[in-house]
């Protein structure tokens, strides 16, 4: 029979894709001694982790959960048996662990409720395990063995509803339904009730090896040691299994005992087509450490398994100096065991070298690394990772010769064939050929195309070729058998040209790609704030790169390319496109707006003392406590305002007010912005050169209807004392009330004579300056 010679790259892809599964099967042996020993078929979840030579499922903490399952499907036709050591210690006694079986066809495996449900059954509103078939719980606290938290069925008779130190069996279920209690056995202190509920007294033991402060017991001679032997035999008279369980238990030093838990009880439920096995543990309100190690999983009915049979191959052809890849399919050999596949190949130089199978169950069925590579003078045979695949690399100097080796196949269950011959003829390899594109005689690594385009790939070599095979991404292209191929889809292309000896000349690879249009952002509109000036559209494009990409701006009957877009002088609606510089296809047009102002934006404003009309020194000047009113006078288009009053204060009101509170020169800046984001600014100076003002009258008329009081007019004072004297220097009036109406010309309620009087005024201004004024005035009668 003819074999297709595959590229070395294809072998690499096989190794990558199947490494996790290619050599997986039974017997499965895992010590959990270290992380490196654990294969990809061992799936952890929850709090499960490797620690100090064991798989720890929970710490001694509340509400912990952890699980592991073996991602190896097995047929229920042969049953299954497993042994493992478990360690349950170091806490307050809860909850326990399970061994479970579930449907291997489940796509999205999900563990069940934890706490007293052990990751198997439902727990309140938490659904049970997906695809569950069987759960066996080692119940330290006593909740897995009752009907609490929504579980169905359990032991009866306990005054508190708990059944600690119980090993209980539950059947399968789905969601919140099922997972019914089937039966069980109590290993210590059962409640009074029917016989057979518990082990005989002399065989009773606690499931846990100790409480808080205790440590892991690994020595079978030390009290607290526990090991489980579980077997599910296919029921010979019906459906389901016969369930058997024994445990090695040490309760007295140096006296490990084997105790039968279940001698053989029916589990009469139809299993799915294939099953997987796993383990889980949990804590709730109480705690314990739960661990397992030295796990062995194997087929129960080993006698029912048969060895596979290979066939002799004599028509393999190989080509000298290159790696030749082959694949022996399951259909080409005899695999008598149900749901069995080729697990691995092993190579030998002679039939005598084929070793007898070891008595060690964990050594049986192993794909020994030393037998997966066979080096001979003629070349090297290497078993692949995908069951029946292998390679042969013929050494130079053996052209037109044949080489014979012997191989065995090992199936999913660890059964191996006796050995068969394989003969390969070594032929001369042709020189490599080359792929060129569209008649270009320069070899390129990549051809870049626009959508809808194609490229003609042509193979050229140094001899006559009988046939051609074209590959895209290492997949044979059906019907592509000539020296040319028109490629119209993305991929890496290779051609094999077979000479008259049926050896392939393998070409270089060439990548055909259809580059996506680059993501490019841009701002719209593009605004020119100065009437009559052009705008630069390229500044609105993020990461503008005219060397790598080409840009096109279209609008108003004109087209602008790349840097031509830096001088756009007309407002309007445009379309922006981009393309790779080495291609001809532009992206879909994106709308972009250009706005150039027709009228310049101008900022203008005025200011005065609010309500007075005072606008400067000519009106009496400004004082620190004056309330300035600012008014925007910008003539066109302002939509927002930003005021900087020159003293650190700002405002966004259109017409704000402001009090400076001190003397000084202040540059007020108004910045206005229009709807397009254009800005204009104006600066004006506010000068506050004095902090106060005082004006005294030269006389007053106490008897008239106006001007009845003598009082200075002032501004900017925070305190003041007015004193009035006669010409002899006698004090006749005094007040420090800023709100006083003034002197009414009287002394002791008697109006004084007309004539001249003297005033003195002592005050303090708002900025702290001391003020003193004095002078004469006339009282007129």
C-alpha positions in Angstrom: 0.0 0.0 0.0 1.2 3.5 -0.8 2.0 6.0 2.0 1.9 9.8 1.8 5.2 11.4 2.7 4.5 14.4 4.8 6.5 17.5 5.6 8.6 17.7 8.8 6.5 20.7 9.7 3.4 18.5 9.8 5.1 16.2 12.3 5.7 19.3 14.5 2.1 20.2 14.3 1.1 16.7 15.3 3.4 16.9 18.3 2.0 20.2 19.4 -1.6 19.3 18.9 -1.6 15.8 20.5 1.2 15.9 23.1 -1.4 16.0 25.9 -3.3 12.9 24.6 -1.1 10.9 22.4 0.2 8.5 25.1 -2.7 8.5 27.6 -4.5 5.4 28.7 -4.7 2.7 31.3 -3.2 1.7 33.6 -3.0 5.2 35.0 -0.5 5.6 37.9 0.1 8.9 39.6 2.1 9.3 42.9 1.6 13.1 43.0 5.2 13.2 44.2 6.0 16.4 42.3 4.4 18.7 39.8 6.6 17.5 36.9 5.3 14.0 37.2 1.7 15.0 36.7 0.4 14.6 33.1 -1.9 16.9 31.2 -4.7 14.3 31.6 -4.8 15.1 35.4 -7.2 18.0 35.8 -7.3 20.0 39.0 -10.0 22.4 40.2 -11.0 24.5 43.2 -8.4 24.5 46.1 -6.7 21.3 44.8 -2.9 21.7 44.5 0.3 19.7 44.8 1.9 19.9 48.2 4.8 17.9 49.8 4.3 14.8 47.8 0.5 14.6 47.9 -2.5 16.1 46.1 -4.1 18.4 48.7 -7.8 18.8 48.0 -8.6 21.1 51.0 -6.8 22.9 53.8 -8.1 22.9 57.4 -10.3 25.9 56.6 -14.0 26.6 56.4 -15.8 26.4 53.1 -12.9 24.9 51.1 -13.4 22.6 48.1 -11.1 20.9 45.6 -11.3 18.2 43.0 -9.3 16.3 40.5 -10.4 14.1 37.6 -8.6 11.9 35.2 -9.3 13.0 31.6 -9.1 9.4 30.2 -12.4 7.9 29.0 -12.9 4.2 29.7 -15.6 1.8 28.5 -17.9 0.4 31.2 -17.7 -2.9 29.4 -14.4 -3.7 31.3 -15.2 -2.1 34.6 -12.6 -0.2 36.6 -10.6 -0.5 39.8 -8.6 2.0 41.7 -6.4 2.1 44.8 -5.2 5.2 46.6 -4.0 6.4 50.0 -6.0 9.2 51.6 -5.1 11.5 54.5 -7.9 13.2 56.5 -6.6 15.1 59.5 -5.7 18.3 61.2 -9.1 19.9 61.6 -12.4 19.8 63.6 -13.7 16.8 61.6 -15.5 17.9 58.4 -16.6 17.1 55.9 -15.1 14.3 53.8 -14.1 13.2 50.3 -15.7 11.3 47.3 -14.7 9.0 44.5 -16.9 9.7 41.6 -17.7 8.5 38.0 -19.2 10.8 35.4 -20.2 10.7 31.7 -17.1 11.2 29.6 -19.2 12.9 26.9 -19.9 15.9 29.1 -18.5 19.0 27.4 -18.5 21.5 30.2 -17.8 19.5 33.3 -19.0 21.2 36.5 -18.5 19.9 40.0 -21.5 19.7 42.4 -22.3 21.3 45.7 -19.6 21.3 48.3 -19.9 21.2 52.1 -21.8 18.0 53.0 -22.4 17.3 49.3 -18.7 16.6 48.7 -18.7 18.2 45.2 -21.1 15.4 44.0 -24.7 15.9 45.0 -26.9 19.0 45.0 -26.6 21.4 47.9 -29.6 23.7 48.3 -29.9 25.7 45.1 -26.5 24.5 43.8 -26.9 21.8 41.2 -25.1 18.5 41.5 -22.2 17.3 39.3 -22.8 17.3 35.5 -23.0 13.8 34.0 -22.9 12.2 37.4 -23.1 8.4 37.5 -21.8 7.2 40.8 -20.5 8.9 44.0 -18.9 7.2 47.0 -18.5 9.5 50.0 -16.1 9.0 52.9 -18.2 11.0 55.3 -16.3 12.2 58.4 -18.9 14.7 59.6 -22.0 12.8 58.7 -23.9 15.1 56.2 -23.2 13.2 52.9 -25.1 10.3 54.4 -28.3 12.2 55.3 -31.0 14.1 53.4 -30.0 17.6 54.5 -29.4 20.6 52.1 -31.7 19.1 49.4 -30.1 15.7 49.1 -32.4 12.7 48.5 -32.3 9.8 51.0 -29.8 8.7 53.6 -29.4 6.7 56.8 -32.1 6.9 59.5 -32.1 6.8 63.3 -29.6 9.3 64.4 -30.9 11.7 67.1 -29.1 14.7 65.5 -29.5 13.7 61.9 -25.7 13.2 61.4 -24.0 9.9 60.5 -20.2 10.5 61.0 -17.7 7.9 59.9 -19.9 6.6 57.1 -19.0 5.4 53.6 -22.1 6.1 51.5 -23.1 5.4 47.9 -25.2 7.8 45.8 -26.4 7.2 42.2 -26.3 9.7 39.4 -28.4 12.8 38.9 -28.9 16.0 37.0 -29.1 19.6 38.3 -31.3 19.5 41.4 -32.7 16.1 40.7 -31.5 12.7 41.6 -28.2 11.8 43.3 -30.2 9.4 45.6 -28.7 7.5 48.5 -28.3 3.8 47.6 -26.7 2.4 50.7 -23.6 2.6 52.8 -21.7 1.4 55.8 -20.8 3.1 59.1 -17.2 2.5 60.2 -17.6 3.7 63.8 -20.2 4.2 66.6 -23.5 3.6 64.6 -26.8 4.6 66.1 -29.0 1.8 67.3 -30.9 0.2 64.5 -31.0 -2.6 62.0 -28.1 -5.0 61.8 -25.7 -4.5 58.9 -25.7 -0.8 59.2 -22.1 -0.7 60.5 -19.0 -2.8 60.5 -18.6 -5.4 63.2 -17.2 -3.8 66.4 -13.8 -5.5 66.1 -13.4 -3.9 62.6 -14.6 -0.4 63.3 -12.3 2.6 62.8 -12.6 6.4 62.3 -12.3 7.7 58.8 -10.1 10.5 59.9 -6.6 9.9 61.4 -6.8 12.7 63.9 -8.1 16.2 64.8 -6.5 19.6 65.2 -2.7 19.6 65.6 -2.3 16.1 64.0 -0.1 15.4 61.0 -0.2 13.3 57.9 0.2 9.5 58.5 2.0 7.8 55.6 3.5 4.7 57.3 1.2 1.7 57.2 2.6 0.6 60.6 1.4 3.9 62.3 -2.1 4.3 63.6 -4.2 6.5 61.4 -2.9 5.1 58.0 -5.7 4.6 55.4 -5.7 3.0 51.9 -8.7 2.3 49.7 -9.1 -0.5 47.1 -12.2 0.0 45.1 -13.4 -2.2 42.2 -16.4 -1.9 39.9 -16.9 -5.2 38.1 -19.3 -5.4 35.2 -22.4 -7.1 36.4 -22.3 -10.6 34.8 -26.1 -11.0 35.1 -27.4 -7.6 34.5 -26.7 -3.9 33.9 -24.4 -1.8 36.0 -21.7 -3.0 38.3 -20.8 -5.2 41.3 -19.2 -2.7 43.7 -16.4 -4.0 46.0 -14.3 -2.1 48.5 -11.6 -3.0 50.9 -9.4 -0.7 53.1 -6.1 -1.1 54.7 -6.5 0.5 58.1 -4.1 0.8 61.0 -5.5 1.4 64.5 -2.8 -0.3 66.5 0.9 0.2 66.0 2.5 -2.2 63.5 -0.8 -4.0 62.9 -2.3 -2.8 59.6 -5.5 -4.7 58.7 -7.4 -5.2 55.5 -11.1 -4.6 56.2 -13.9 -5.4 53.8 -16.3 -2.5 53.5 -18.5 -3.7 50.6 -18.0 -7.4 49.7 -19.9 -7.1 46.4 -23.1 -5.1 46.2 -25.1 -4.4 43.0 -25.1 -1.0 41.5 -27.8 -1.8 38.9 -27.8 1.4 36.8 -27.1 1.8 33.1 -23.8 3.5 32.6 -23.1 6.0 29.7 -21.0 4.9 26.7 -17.8 6.0 28.4 -16.9 7.2 31.9 -14.2 9.2 33.7 -13.1 9.0 37.3 -12.4 11.7 39.8 -12.0 12.7 43.4 -13.3 15.6 45.5 -13.3 16.9 49.0 -14.9 19.8 50.9 -15.3 21.5 54.2 -18.2 23.6 55.5 -18.6 25.1 59.0 -16.0 22.6 60.3 -12.6 21.8 58.9 -10.1 19.1 57.9 -7.2 18.6 55.6 -8.0 16.2 52.8 -5.3 14.6 50.6 -4.6 11.7 48.3 -1.5 10.1 46.8 -0.3 6.9 45.0 -3.3 6.7 42.8 -3.6 3.7 40.5 -6.5 3.3 38.0 -6.8 0.2 35.9 -9.4 -1.9 34.1 -11.3 -4.3 36.3 -11.8 -7.1 33.8 -8.3 -7.4 32.6 -8.9 -11.0 31.5 -11.5 -9.7 29.2 -9.0 -7.6 27.3 -7.1 -8.9 24.3 -3.8 -7.8 22.8 -3.9 -5.8 19.6 -2.3 -7.2 16.5 -0.2 -5.3 14.0 0.4 -6.1 10.4 3.6 -6.4 8.3 4.3 -3.4 6.1 6.6 -3.8 3.1 5.7 -1.0 0.7 6.8 2.1 2.5 9.0 4.3 0.4 11.4 6.9 1.9 13.6 9.6 0.4 17.2 9.9 1.4 18.4 12.9 3.4 15.0 14.2 4.5 12.5 13.4 7.2 9.6 11.2 6.0 6.4 11.1 8.0 4.0 8.2 8.1 0.8 7.3 9.9 -0.5 3.9 10.8 -4.3 4.3 11.3 -6.5 2.3 13.7 -8.1 0.7 10.7 -4.9 -0.8 9.4 -4.3 -2.9 12.5 -6.5 -5.0 14.8 -7.7 -3.3 18.0 -10.0 -5.9 19.6 -10.9 -4.0 22.8 -13.9 -1.8 22.8 -13.3 1.9 22.2 -9.7 1.2 21.8 -7.2 3.3 19.9 -3.4 3.2 19.1 -1.8 4.8 22.1 1.8 4.6 20.9 4.3 2.8 18.7 7.6 1.3 19.9 10.5 0.3 17.6 13.0 -2.6 17.8 15.9 -3.7 15.6 14.8 -7.4 15.9 12.0 -9.5 17.2 14.3 -10.8 20.0 14.6 -7.2 21.3 10.9 -7.0 22.1 10.7 -7.2 25.9 8.3 -9.2 27.9 5.6 -7.3 29.6 6.5 -6.4 33.2 4.6 -7.7 36.2 4.4 -4.2 37.6 0.9 -2.9 36.8 2.3 0.7 36.4 5.0 -0.5 34.1 2.6 -2.4 31.9 1.5 -0.6 28.8 4.0 2.2 29.2 5.3 3.7 26.1 8.9 3.4 27.0 11.0 6.4 25.8 14.0 4.2 25.0 11.9 2.3 22.5 10.4 5.3 20.8 13.6 6.3 19.0 15.6 3.6 17.1 18.9 4.6 15.5 20.3 2.3 12.7 23.1 2.8 10.2 20.4 3.3 7.5 18.6 6.1 9.5 16.5 7.0 12.5 13.0 5.9 13.3 11.1 8.2 15.8 7.6 7.5 17.1 5.3 10.5 17.1 2.9 11.7 19.7 -0.4 11.0 17.9 -0.7 7.3 18.4 0.2 5.7 15.0 2.4 8.5 13.5 6.2 8.1 13.1 9.1 9.5 11.1 12.1 8.0 9.3 15.1 10.0 8.4 17.3 8.0 6.0 21.0 8.6 6.2 23.0 9.4 3.0 24.7 6.6 1.2 21.8 4.1 1.3 20.0 5.0 -1.9 18.1 2.1 -3.5 18.6 -0.1 -0.3 15.9 -1.3 2.1 15.7 -1.3 5.9 13.6 -3.5 8.1 12.6 -2.8 11.7 10.0 -4.2 14.1 7.3 -2.4 15.9 4.7 -3.0 18.5 1.5 -1.1 19.1 0.1 -0.3 22.6 -3.7 0.4 22.9 -5.7 2.6 25.2 -5.8 -0.1 27.9 -2.1 -0.7 28.0 -2.2 -3.9 25.9 0.6 -4.4 23.4 1.0 -6.4 20.2 3.7 -9.1 19.8 5.6 -7.3 17.1 5.5 -7.0 13.3 8.0 -6.1 10.5 8.2 -2.9 8.6 10.3 -2.6 5.5 11.1 0.8 3.9 12.9 1.3 0.6 15.4 4.3 0.6 15.3 6.4 -2.6 17.4 9.3 -3.7 15.9 12.7 -2.8 15.6 15.3 -5.5 17.0 18.8 -5.0 14.5 21.3 -3.5 12.4 23.3 -5.9 11.3 27.0 -5.7 8.0 28.8 -5.8 7.8 32.1 -7.7 4.9 34.5 -8.0 3.4 35.9 -11.2 6.5 35.2 -13.2 8.8 37.1 -10.9 12.1 35.1 -10.7 13.0 36.5 -7.3 12.0 34.3 -4.4 9.8 36.2 -1.9 8.6 35.1 1.5 5.2 36.8 1.3 2.7 38.0 -1.3 0.3 40.7 -0.1 -3.0 41.0 -1.9 -6.1 43.1 -1.9 -9.5 41.4 -1.3 -10.7 39.6 -4.4 -7.3 39.4 -6.0 -5.3 36.2 -6.6 -1.7 35.3 -7.4 -0.3 32.6 -9.7 2.3 30.5 -7.9 4.7 28.6 -10.1 7.1 25.8 -9.1 10.5 25.5 -10.8 13.1 22.8 -10.3 16.1 21.1 -11.9 14.5 17.9 -13.2 11.4 16.4 -14.7 8.6 15.8 -12.3 5.8 13.3 -12.6 3.2 15.0 -10.4 2.7 17.9 -8.0 1.0 18.3 -4.7 0.1 21.8 -3.4 -0.4 22.4 0.3 -2.0 25.3 2.1 -1.2 25.4 5.8 0.1 21.8 5.6 -3.3 20.6 4.2 -3.3 19.0 0.8 -5.2 21.1 -1.7 -7.6 18.7 -3.6 -7.2 18.9 -7.4 -4.0 21.1 -7.3 -1.7 18.8 -9.4 0.1 21.0 -11.8 3.2 23.1 -11.6 1.1 26.2 -11.1 -1.5 27.2 -8.6 -3.7 30.3 -8.4 -3.9 31.2 -4.7 -6.9 33.4 -3.7 -7.1 32.8 0.1 -4.8 33.6 2.9 -2.3 30.8 3.9 1.2 29.5 3.7 1.7 27.6 0.5 4.2 24.7 -0.3 4.5 22.5 -3.3 5.9 19.0 -3.5 7.1 17.9 -6.9 7.5 14.1 -7.3 10.3 12.7 -9.5 10.2 9.4 -11.4 11.3 7.6 -8.2 8.2 9.1 -6.4 10.5 11.1 -4.1 9.3 14.7 -3.4 11.2 17.8 -4.0 9.9 20.2 -1.4 9.7 23.9 -2.1 10.2 27.0 0.0 7.0 28.2 1.6 5.4 31.4 0.5 2.8 33.3 2.5 -0.2 34.7 0.8 -1.9 37.4 2.9 -4.7 39.8 2.7 -3.7 42.5 5.1 -6.5 44.1 7.1 -6.9 47.8 6.6 -5.1 49.5 9.4 -7.1 51.0 12.2 -6.7 54.8 12.0 -8.4 57.4 14.1 -9.0 61.0 13.1 -10.7 64.1 14.4 -13.6 65.7 12.6 -14.3 68.5 12.0 -10.9 69.9 11.0 -11.1 73.6 11.8 -9.2 76.6 10.5 -9.7 79.5 12.9 -8.0 82.1 10.7 -10.1 83.2 7.7 -8.3 82.7 4.4 -5.6 80.4 5.8 -5.4 76.7 4.8 -5.7 73.8 7.3 -3.6 70.6 7.7 -5.8 67.6 7.7 -2.9 65.2 8.4 -2.6 66.6 11.9 -6.1 65.3 12.7 -5.0 61.7 11.8 -3.6 59.7 14.6 -0.2 58.1 13.9 0.0 59.6 10.5 2.6 57.6 8.6 3.0 58.4 4.9 5.9 56.0 4.5 3.9 52.9 5.5 0.5 53.9 4.3 -1.1 56.0 1.6 -3.9 58.5 2.4 -6.5 60.0 0.1 -8.9 62.9 0.8 -11.7 63.5 -1.7 -14.3 66.2 -1.9 -15.6 69.1 -3.9 -14.5 67.4 -7.1 -10.8 67.3 -6.0 -8.5 64.6 -4.6 -5.6 65.1 -2.3 -3.0 62.4 -1.6 -0.8 62.1 1.5 1.1 65.4 2.2 -1.2 67.3 -0.2 -3.7 67.1 2.6 -1.6 69.6 4.6 -3.0 72.6 2.6 -6.8 72.4 2.3 -8.3 75.8 1.7 -12.0 75.1 1.1 -14.6 74.3 3.8 -16.8 71.3 3.1 -17.6 67.6 3.4 -14.8 65.3 2.4 -14.0 61.5 2.3 -10.9 60.1 3.9 -9.3 56.7 2.9 -6.2 54.7 3.8 -4.3 51.8 2.2 -1.1 49.9 2.6 1.7 51.6 0.6 2.5 48.4 -1.3 -1.1 47.7 -2.3 -3.6 49.4 -4.6 -6.8 49.0 -2.5 -8.1 51.7 -0.3 -10.3 51.3 2.7 -14.0 52.3 2.7 -14.3 56.1 2.7 -14.9 57.8 6.1 -16.6 61.2 6.2 -14.6 64.1 7.5 -15.6 67.8 7.7 -13.4 70.8 7.0 -14.4 74.2 8.5 -12.5 77.4 7.8 -13.9 80.5 9.5 -15.2 83.2 7.3 -15.1 85.9 10.0 -12.4 86.1 12.6 -13.3 85.5 16.2 -12.6 88.6 18.4 -12.6 88.9 22.2 -13.7 92.2 23.8 -15.0 93.3 27.3 -15.6 96.2 29.6 -15.6 96.7 33.3 -16.8 99.2 35.9 -17.8 99.4 39.6 -21.1 97.7 39.8 -24.0 100.2 39.9 -21.9 103.3 39.9 -20.7 104.0 36.4 -17.1 104.4 37.8 -14.8 103.1 35.1 -11.4 104.6 36.1 -9.5 107.3 37.8 -11.4 110.0 35.9 -14.5 108.8 37.7 -12.9 108.8 41.2 -10.8 105.6 40.9 -11.1 102.1 42.2 -10.9 100.7 45.7 -10.0 97.2 47.0 -13.5 96.5 48.3 -15.2 97.6 45.1 -17.4 95.0 43.2 -16.2 95.0 39.6 -18.7 94.2 37.0 -17.2 92.6 33.8 -19.2 92.4 30.6 -18.4 90.4 27.5 -18.5 92.6 24.3 -17.2 89.9 21.9 -18.9 90.7 18.6 -19.4 87.3 17.0 -19.8 83.6 17.8 -18.5 83.2 21.3 -20.1 80.3 23.1 -17.9 79.9 26.2 -15.9 82.3 28.3 -12.9 81.9 30.4 -11.9 84.9 32.7 -8.6 85.2 34.4 -8.8 88.2 36.8 -5.0 88.5 37.3 -5.1 87.6 41.0 -5.4 83.9 40.7 -9.2 83.9 40.5 -11.1 82.7 37.4 -14.6 82.4 36.1 -16.5 80.9 33.2 -19.6 83.2 33.5 -20.3 85.4 30.6 -20.6 88.6 32.7 -19.0 87.9 36.1 -18.4 90.1 39.1 -15.2 90.2 41.2 -13.8 91.9 44.3 -10.0 92.2 44.5 -9.7 93.1 48.2 -6.3 94.8 47.8 -4.4 97.4 45.8 -2.4 96.5 42.8 -2.2 96.2 39.0 -4.2 93.3 37.6 -4.2 92.1 34.0 -7.6 90.6 33.2 -7.6 88.1 30.4 -10.8 87.1 28.6 -10.6 84.0 26.4 -13.7 83.2 24.3 -14.3 80.0 22.3 -16.8 79.4 19.5 -18.7 76.3 18.4 -15.7 75.0 16.4 -13.2 75.3 19.3 -11.5 78.4 18.0 -10.2 80.8 20.6 -9.6 84.5 20.9 -8.2 86.5 23.9 -8.0 90.1 25.1 -6.1 91.5 28.1 -7.0 94.7 30.0 -5.5 96.2 33.1 -7.4 97.0 36.3 -5.4 99.5 38.5 -6.3 99.9 42.1 -3.9 102.6 43.3 -5.5 103.7 46.6 -7.2 101.8 49.3 -9.3 104.7 50.8 -10.9 108.1 50.1 -11.9 110.9 52.7 -13.5 114.3 51.8 -14.4 116.9 54.5 -16.9 119.7 54.0 -15.9 123.3 54.6 -19.0 124.1 56.6 -22.5 123.0 57.5 -25.9 124.6 58.5 -27.5 122.8 61.5 -30.7 124.8 61.2 -31.5 124.2 57.5 -33.3 121.2 56.0 -30.1 119.9 54.5 -26.4 119.8 55.4 -27.4 119.6 59.0 -24.5 117.5 60.2 -20.7 117.8 59.9 -19.3 114.4 58.7 -16.6 113.5 56.1 -17.5 111.3 53.1 -15.2 108.3 52.9 -14.6 105.0 51.3 -12.3 102.1 52.1 -12.1 102.5 55.8 -12.7 99.9 58.4 -12.6 102.2 61.5 -12.5 105.9 62.2 -12.7 108.4 65.1 -14.1 111.9 64.6 -13.2 114.6 67.1 -14.5 118.3 67.1 -12.7 121.1 68.9 -13.4 124.8 69.5 -10.7 127.3 68.7 -9.5 127.2 72.2 -8.8 123.5 71.9 -11.7 122.2 73.9 -13.1 118.9 72.8 -16.8 119.3 72.2 -17.7 116.2 70.1 -16.3 112.6 69.6 -17.4 109.4 68.0 -15.9 106.2 66.5 -19.0 105.0 64.9 -18.6 104.7 61.1 -22.3 104.8 60.8 -22.8 108.0 62.8 -24.8 110.8 61.1 -22.1 113.3 62.3 -22.0 116.4 64.6 -25.2 118.4 64.8 -23.5 121.6 66.1 -24.7 121.2 69.7 -23.0 120.8 73.0 -25.1 119.5 75.8 -28.2 119.9 73.5 -27.5 123.6 73.1 -26.7 124.9 69.6 -23.3 126.6 69.6 -22.5 129.9 68.1 -21.6 130.3 64.4 -18.0 130.4 63.7 -15.0 128.3 62.9 -14.3 124.9 64.6 -11.5 122.4 64.2 -11.8 118.6 63.3 -9.5 115.7 63.7 -10.1 112.3 62.1 -8.1 109.2 62.8 -8.9 106.1 60.7 -7.6 102.7 59.4 -8.0 101.7 55.7 -9.0 98.3 54.5 -5.3 97.5 53.7 -4.3 98.5 57.3 -3.0 101.9 56.4 -3.4 104.5 59.3 -5.0 107.8 58.2 -5.1 111.1 60.1 -6.8 114.3 58.8 -7.4 117.7 60.5 -8.7 121.1 59.5 -11.1 123.9 60.0 -14.8 124.2 59.1 -17.5 126.8 59.7 -20.8 126.4 61.5 -23.3 128.6 59.8 -26.5 129.8 61.5 
